[in-house]
Amino acid sequence: MPILSLQHINKKYGQAKDFAVNDVSFDVTEGEILALVGESGSGKTTLLRLIAGLEHPDQGSISLSGQIIVEGSESVPSHERKVGMVFQDYALFPHLTILENVTFGIQKSKGNRDQIAKDTLQLVGLTEDHNKYPHQLSGGQQQRVALARAIAPNPRILLMDEPFSNLDAMLKDQVREEIRQIIKKTGITAIFVTHDTKDALSTADRVAILHKGFLQQLDIPKVLYENPVNPYVANFFGKRNEILATPSEEGFYTSFGFINDPEARKYKTKVKLLFRPEHGEVVQRKGQQISGRIVKVSYFGSHQLVKISDDEGFRVTIRTNPGRVFDEVERAFFYLWKYDIEEAF
């Protein structure tokens, strides 16, 4: 039995024309970290608020730990759901110390509140300076205090709204890994909202992609990236190249040259060959590799992106290792070791 189950959730705000959440259903298993991903207006934050009890759906039901917490007009109050919440701005009390911030969330605990708070702070890596105030901490430390306050009451599920958005790029990678380790160590189930695909792919066990209120796909990161169910999901996780091709018995004719592929005989009309930059490789001239003119090389430290143009100016991007040296305008030969085929018309 899943720890959380959403069934046919609909939510519309006021006189809005469209639903913020439209017939969304999914389950979350115990101990799982799920990311809700989408652009602004996709419905991800609304879903989080519905689970927390900060909003009520127009239709649908929500179950938590086998208990129905939302159905029809009935709803278990937010404070009775045993849900932990980490807000985007952390929502720490500026006039309370770190220790006092954490103990605030466990007022009704039967144990030693100070000791529970200290143990939780130790769990998130804050073993000293418990008497400091939030403004005396770094962004990463403030986030860990907010996390400690949320998990100290031992919630059924932890919800996090854009947990990494207030961190600078250098700190993000470190904090993402720390937060994942902390959550996994506690065994708590967690759901977090993000618009950053890197946050989702590197932190979550599964990722749910939302677009205009509809759930597009929910799966493990590898499947979402390599086997997207539609173009929106595919393009959400980064650039995909697209080459128009004419099929024949032996392969595909393209503006970059001929690609030998027996799969081509299955198609009767023009198709699109879709591939990510890392699914191609620039090679020395040999065999039937396709080719084009290099128009731009962008260096990113760990890799380079080489833009290659056909004779009509249509461009594709190929990812290469950072040690390769290219001259712009030289001709580059490349091959595709993986691509998807879609009918063009």
C-alpha positions as CSV (number, residue, x, y, z in Angstrom):
1,M,0.0,0.0,0.0
2,P,1.4,3.4,-0.9
3,I,2.0,5.9,1.9
4,L,0.3,8.7,-0.2
5,S,-2.3,8.3,-2.9
6,L,-3.9,11.0,-5.0
7,Q,-6.9,10.1,-7.1
8,H,-8.4,12.3,-9.9
9,I,-7.5,15.6,-8.3
10,N,-8.9,18.7,-9.8
11,K,-8.4,22.3,-8.7
12,K,-9.4,25.6,-10.2
13,Y,-8.9,29.1,-8.7
14,G,-11.8,31.5,-8.7
15,Q,-12.9,32.5,-12.2
16,A,-9.9,31.1,-13.9
17,K,-10.6,29.5,-17.3
18,D,-8.3,26.5,-16.8
19,F,-7.7,24.1,-14.0
20,A,-4.5,24.6,-12.0
21,V,-4.5,20.8,-11.5
22,N,-6.4,18.6,-13.9
23,D,-7.4,15.0,-13.1
24,V,-4.0,14.2,-11.5
25,S,-3.6,10.7,-10.0
26,F,-0.4,9.1,-8.6
27,D,0.9,7.1,-5.6
28,V,4.1,7.6,-3.5
29,T,5.7,4.7,-1.8
30,E,7.2,4.8,1.7
31,G,10.7,6.1,1.9
32,E,10.6,7.5,-1.6
33,I,11.7,11.0,-2.7
34,L,9.5,12.4,-5.4
35,A,10.1,15.6,-7.4
36,L,7.2,17.6,-8.8
37,V,8.7,19.5,-11.8
38,G,7.2,22.0,-14.2
39,E,7.4,25.6,-15.4
40,S,5.5,28.4,-13.7
41,G,1.7,27.7,-13.8
42,S,2.2,23.9,-14.3
43,G,0.3,23.0,-11.0
44,K,3.2,21.7,-9.0
45,T,3.0,24.1,-6.1
46,T,-0.8,23.7,-6.0
47,L,-0.4,20.0,-5.7
48,L,2.0,20.4,-2.8
49,R,-0.4,22.8,-1.0
50,L,-3.3,20.3,-1.6
51,I,-1.3,17.5,0.1
52,A,-0.4,19.8,3.0
53,G,-4.0,20.9,3.5
54,L,-3.3,24.5,2.6
55,E,-5.8,24.2,-0.3
56,H,-8.8,22.0,-0.9
57,P,-9.4,20.3,-4.3
58,D,-12.6,20.7,-6.2
59,Q,-12.7,17.0,-6.9
60,G,-10.8,13.9,-6.0
61,S,-9.4,12.2,-2.9
62,I,-6.1,12.0,-1.0
63,S,-5.1,9.2,1.3
64,L,-2.1,9.3,3.6
65,S,-0.8,6.2,5.5
66,G,-4.0,4.4,4.6
67,Q,-6.2,7.2,6.0
68,I,-8.5,9.3,3.7
69,I,-7.6,12.9,4.5
70,V,-9.5,14.5,1.6
71,E,-12.7,13.3,-0.1
72,G,-15.5,15.4,-1.4
73,S,-16.0,18.4,0.9
74,E,-14.5,16.5,3.8
75,S,-10.9,17.3,4.8
76,V,-8.6,16.5,7.7
77,P,-7.2,19.9,9.0
78,S,-3.6,20.6,8.0
79,H,-2.3,20.5,11.6
80,E,-3.7,17.0,12.0
81,R,-2.2,15.4,9.0
82,K,1.3,15.0,10.5
83,V,2.9,16.6,7.4
84,G,6.3,18.4,7.6
85,M,6.7,21.4,5.5
86,V,9.9,23.3,4.4
87,F,9.0,26.6,2.7
88,Q,10.9,28.2,-0.1
89,D,12.1,31.1,2.1
90,Y,12.6,28.6,5.1
91,A,10.2,30.7,7.3
92,L,12.5,30.6,10.3
93,F,11.6,32.8,13.2
94,P,14.2,35.6,13.2
95,H,13.8,36.3,17.0
96,L,14.4,32.7,18.0
97,T,17.7,30.8,18.2
98,I,18.3,27.7,16.1
99,L,17.4,25.5,19.0
100,E,14.2,27.4,19.7
101,N,13.2,27.3,16.1
102,V,13.3,23.5,16.1
103,T,11.7,23.1,19.5
104,F,8.8,25.3,18.4
105,G,7.5,22.5,16.1
106,I,7.5,19.9,18.9
107,Q,5.5,21.8,21.6
108,K,3.3,18.8,22.2
109,S,6.1,16.2,22.3
110,K,6.0,13.9,25.3
111,G,9.8,13.6,25.4
112,N,12.6,16.1,26.3
113,R,12.0,18.8,23.6
114,D,15.5,20.3,23.8
115,Q,17.1,16.8,23.5
116,I,14.8,15.9,20.5
117,A,15.7,19.2,18.9
118,K,19.5,18.7,19.5
119,D,19.4,15.2,18.1
120,T,17.6,16.4,15.0
121,L,20.0,19.2,14.5
122,Q,22.9,16.7,14.8
123,L,21.2,14.6,12.2
124,V,21.2,17.5,9.7
125,G,24.9,18.3,10.5
126,L,24.4,21.2,12.9
127,T,26.2,20.1,16.1
128,E,27.3,23.5,17.4
129,D,26.1,27.1,17.6
130,H,22.6,26.2,18.7
131,N,22.2,29.6,20.3
132,K,22.8,31.5,17.0
133,Y,20.0,33.3,15.2
134,P,19.0,32.6,11.6
135,H,20.6,35.8,10.3
136,Q,24.0,34.6,11.6
137,L,23.8,31.4,9.4
138,S,24.6,30.8,5.7
139,G,21.8,29.9,3.3
140,G,22.7,26.2,3.4
141,Q,22.7,26.2,7.3
142,Q,19.3,28.0,7.4
143,Q,17.9,25.4,5.1
144,R,19.1,22.6,7.4
145,V,17.5,24.3,10.4
146,A,14.2,24.5,8.4
147,L,14.6,20.8,7.5
148,A,15.3,19.9,11.2
149,R,12.2,21.8,12.3
150,A,10.1,19.9,9.8
151,I,11.3,16.4,10.6
152,A,11.6,16.8,14.4
153,P,7.9,16.0,15.0
154,N,8.4,12.7,13.0
155,P,5.9,13.5,10.2
156,R,4.4,10.9,8.0
157,I,5.6,12.8,4.9
158,L,7.9,15.7,4.3
159,L,7.0,18.4,1.7
160,M,9.5,20.9,0.4
161,D,8.8,23.9,-1.8
162,E,11.7,24.9,-4.1
163,P,14.2,23.8,-1.5
164,F,17.3,24.8,-3.5
165,S,16.2,28.0,-5.2
166,N,17.8,30.3,-2.7
167,L,21.2,28.8,-2.9
168,D,24.0,29.9,-5.2
169,A,25.3,27.6,-7.9
170,M,28.4,26.6,-6.1
171,L,26.5,25.5,-3.0
172,K,23.6,23.8,-4.7
173,D,25.4,20.6,-5.6
174,Q,26.7,20.1,-2.1
175,V,23.3,20.9,-0.4
176,R,21.4,18.6,-2.8
177,E,23.5,15.6,-1.9
178,E,23.4,16.5,1.8
179,I,19.6,16.8,1.8
180,R,19.1,13.5,0.0
181,Q,21.4,11.7,2.4
182,I,19.6,13.2,5.4
183,I,16.2,12.2,4.1
184,K,17.3,8.7,3.2
185,K,18.9,8.3,6.6
186,T,15.7,9.1,8.4
187,G,13.6,6.9,6.1
188,I,11.1,9.6,5.7
189,T,9.0,10.0,2.5
190,A,9.5,13.3,0.8
191,I,8.0,15.3,-2.0
192,F,9.7,18.5,-3.3
193,V,8.7,21.0,-5.9
194,T,11.3,22.4,-8.3
195,H,11.5,24.0,-11.8
196,D,15.2,23.0,-12.0
197,T,15.6,19.7,-13.9
198,K,19.1,19.2,-12.4
199,D,17.6,19.3,-8.9
200,A,15.0,16.7,-9.9
201,L,17.3,14.3,-11.8
202,S,20.0,14.3,-9.1
203,T,17.9,14.2,-6.0
204,A,14.6,12.4,-6.6
205,D,14.0,8.6,-6.9
206,R,11.1,9.5,-9.3
207,V,10.1,12.6,-11.1
208,A,6.6,13.8,-12.0
209,I,6.4,16.2,-14.9
210,L,3.4,18.6,-14.9
211,H,2.3,20.9,-17.7
212,K,-0.7,23.2,-17.6
213,G,-2.2,21.2,-14.7
214,F,-1.8,17.8,-16.4
215,L,0.5,15.1,-15.3
216,Q,2.6,14.3,-18.4
217,Q,4.8,11.5,-17.1
218,L,6.0,10.0,-13.7
219,D,9.0,7.7,-13.7
220,I,12.6,7.3,-12.6
221,P,15.0,10.0,-14.0
222,K,16.7,7.7,-16.5
223,V,13.4,6.7,-18.1
224,L,12.2,10.3,-18.3
225,Y,15.4,11.5,-19.9
226,E,15.9,8.6,-22.3
227,N,12.3,7.5,-23.1
228,P,10.0,10.6,-22.8
229,V,6.4,10.0,-23.6
230,N,5.9,13.2,-25.6
231,P,7.9,16.1,-27.0
232,Y,7.2,18.3,-24.0
233,V,8.8,15.9,-21.6
234,A,11.7,15.4,-23.9
235,N,12.5,19.1,-24.4
236,F,11.9,19.9,-20.7
237,F,15.1,18.0,-19.8
238,G,17.3,19.7,-22.3
239,K,17.8,20.4,-26.0
240,R,17.0,17.7,-28.5
241,N,18.3,18.0,-32.1
242,E,15.9,17.4,-34.9
243,I,16.8,16.4,-38.4
244,L,14.3,16.0,-41.2
245,A,14.8,12.8,-43.1
246,T,13.5,10.9,-46.1
247,P,13.3,7.1,-45.6
248,S,14.4,4.6,-48.2
249,E,15.0,0.8,-48.2
250,E,18.6,1.2,-46.9
251,G,18.4,4.3,-44.6
252,F,17.6,8.0,-44.3
253,Y,18.5,10.8,-46.6
254,T,19.2,14.0,-44.7
255,S,20.6,17.4,-45.5
256,F,23.8,16.3,-43.6
257,G,24.1,13.1,-45.7
258,F,22.9,9.5,-45.7
259,I,22.3,7.5,-42.6
260,N,22.4,3.7,-43.1
261,D,19.5,2.3,-41.0
262,P,17.3,-0.7,-42.0
263,E,14.5,0.7,-39.7
264,A,13.9,3.3,-42.4
265,R,12.0,0.9,-44.6
266,K,9.2,0.9,-42.1
267,Y,8.3,4.5,-42.9
268,K,6.6,5.8,-46.0
269,T,6.7,9.5,-45.4
270,K,9.3,12.0,-44.1
271,V,10.4,11.6,-40.5
272,K,12.2,13.5,-37.8
273,L,15.3,12.1,-36.3
274,L,15.5,13.3,-32.7
275,F,18.6,13.0,-30.6
276,R,20.3,14.8,-27.7
277,P,23.8,16.4,-28.1
278,E,25.5,13.5,-26.2
279,H,23.9,10.9,-28.5
280,G,26.2,12.0,-31.4
281,E,29.9,12.0,-31.8
282,V,32.3,14.0,-34.0
283,V,34.7,11.6,-35.7
284,Q,37.5,11.4,-38.3
285,R,36.2,11.0,-41.8
286,K,35.3,7.4,-42.5
287,G,32.5,5.3,-44.0
288,Q,29.2,7.0,-44.3
289,Q,29.3,9.5,-41.5
290,I,27.2,12.5,-42.1
291,S,28.9,15.9,-42.0
292,G,28.5,19.7,-41.9
293,R,30.3,23.0,-41.3
294,I,31.3,24.0,-37.8
295,V,29.8,27.3,-37.0
296,K,30.3,27.6,-33.2
297,V,32.2,25.8,-30.4
298,S,31.2,26.5,-26.8
299,Y,33.5,25.4,-24.0
300,F,32.0,24.5,-20.6
301,G,34.9,23.0,-18.8
302,S,33.7,19.4,-18.5
303,H,32.6,19.3,-22.2
304,Q,32.2,21.3,-25.4
305,L,29.1,21.9,-27.5
306,V,29.8,22.0,-31.3
307,K,27.2,23.5,-33.5
308,I,27.3,22.0,-37.0
309,S,25.4,23.5,-40.0
310,D,24.2,21.9,-43.2
311,D,24.5,23.8,-46.5
312,E,21.1,25.5,-45.9
313,G,22.0,26.8,-42.5
314,F,20.1,24.3,-40.4
315,R,22.1,23.4,-37.2
316,V,22.5,20.6,-34.8
317,T,24.6,20.5,-31.6
318,I,27.0,17.7,-30.7
319,R,28.6,17.3,-27.3
320,T,32.3,16.4,-27.2
321,N,35.1,16.1,-24.7
322,P,36.8,19.3,-23.6
323,G,40.2,18.3,-25.0
324,R,39.2,18.3,-28.7
325,V,40.4,21.3,-30.8
326,F,38.1,22.6,-33.5
327,D,38.3,25.4,-36.0
328,E,35.2,27.2,-36.9
329,V,34.2,26.8,-40.6
330,E,36.0,23.5,-40.9
331,R,34.0,20.5,-42.0
332,A,33.1,18.0,-39.2
333,F,32.0,14.4,-39.7
334,F,29.8,12.9,-37.1
335,Y,27.6,9.9,-36.4
336,L,24.5,9.3,-34.3
337,W,24.6,6.3,-32.0
338,K,21.1,6.8,-30.7
339,Y,18.0,8.6,-32.0
340,D,14.2,8.5,-31.9
341,I,12.2,8.4,-35.1
342,E,8.9,10.3,-35.4
343,E,6.7,10.9,-38.5
344,A,7.1,14.5,-39.6
345,F,3.6,15.0,-40.9
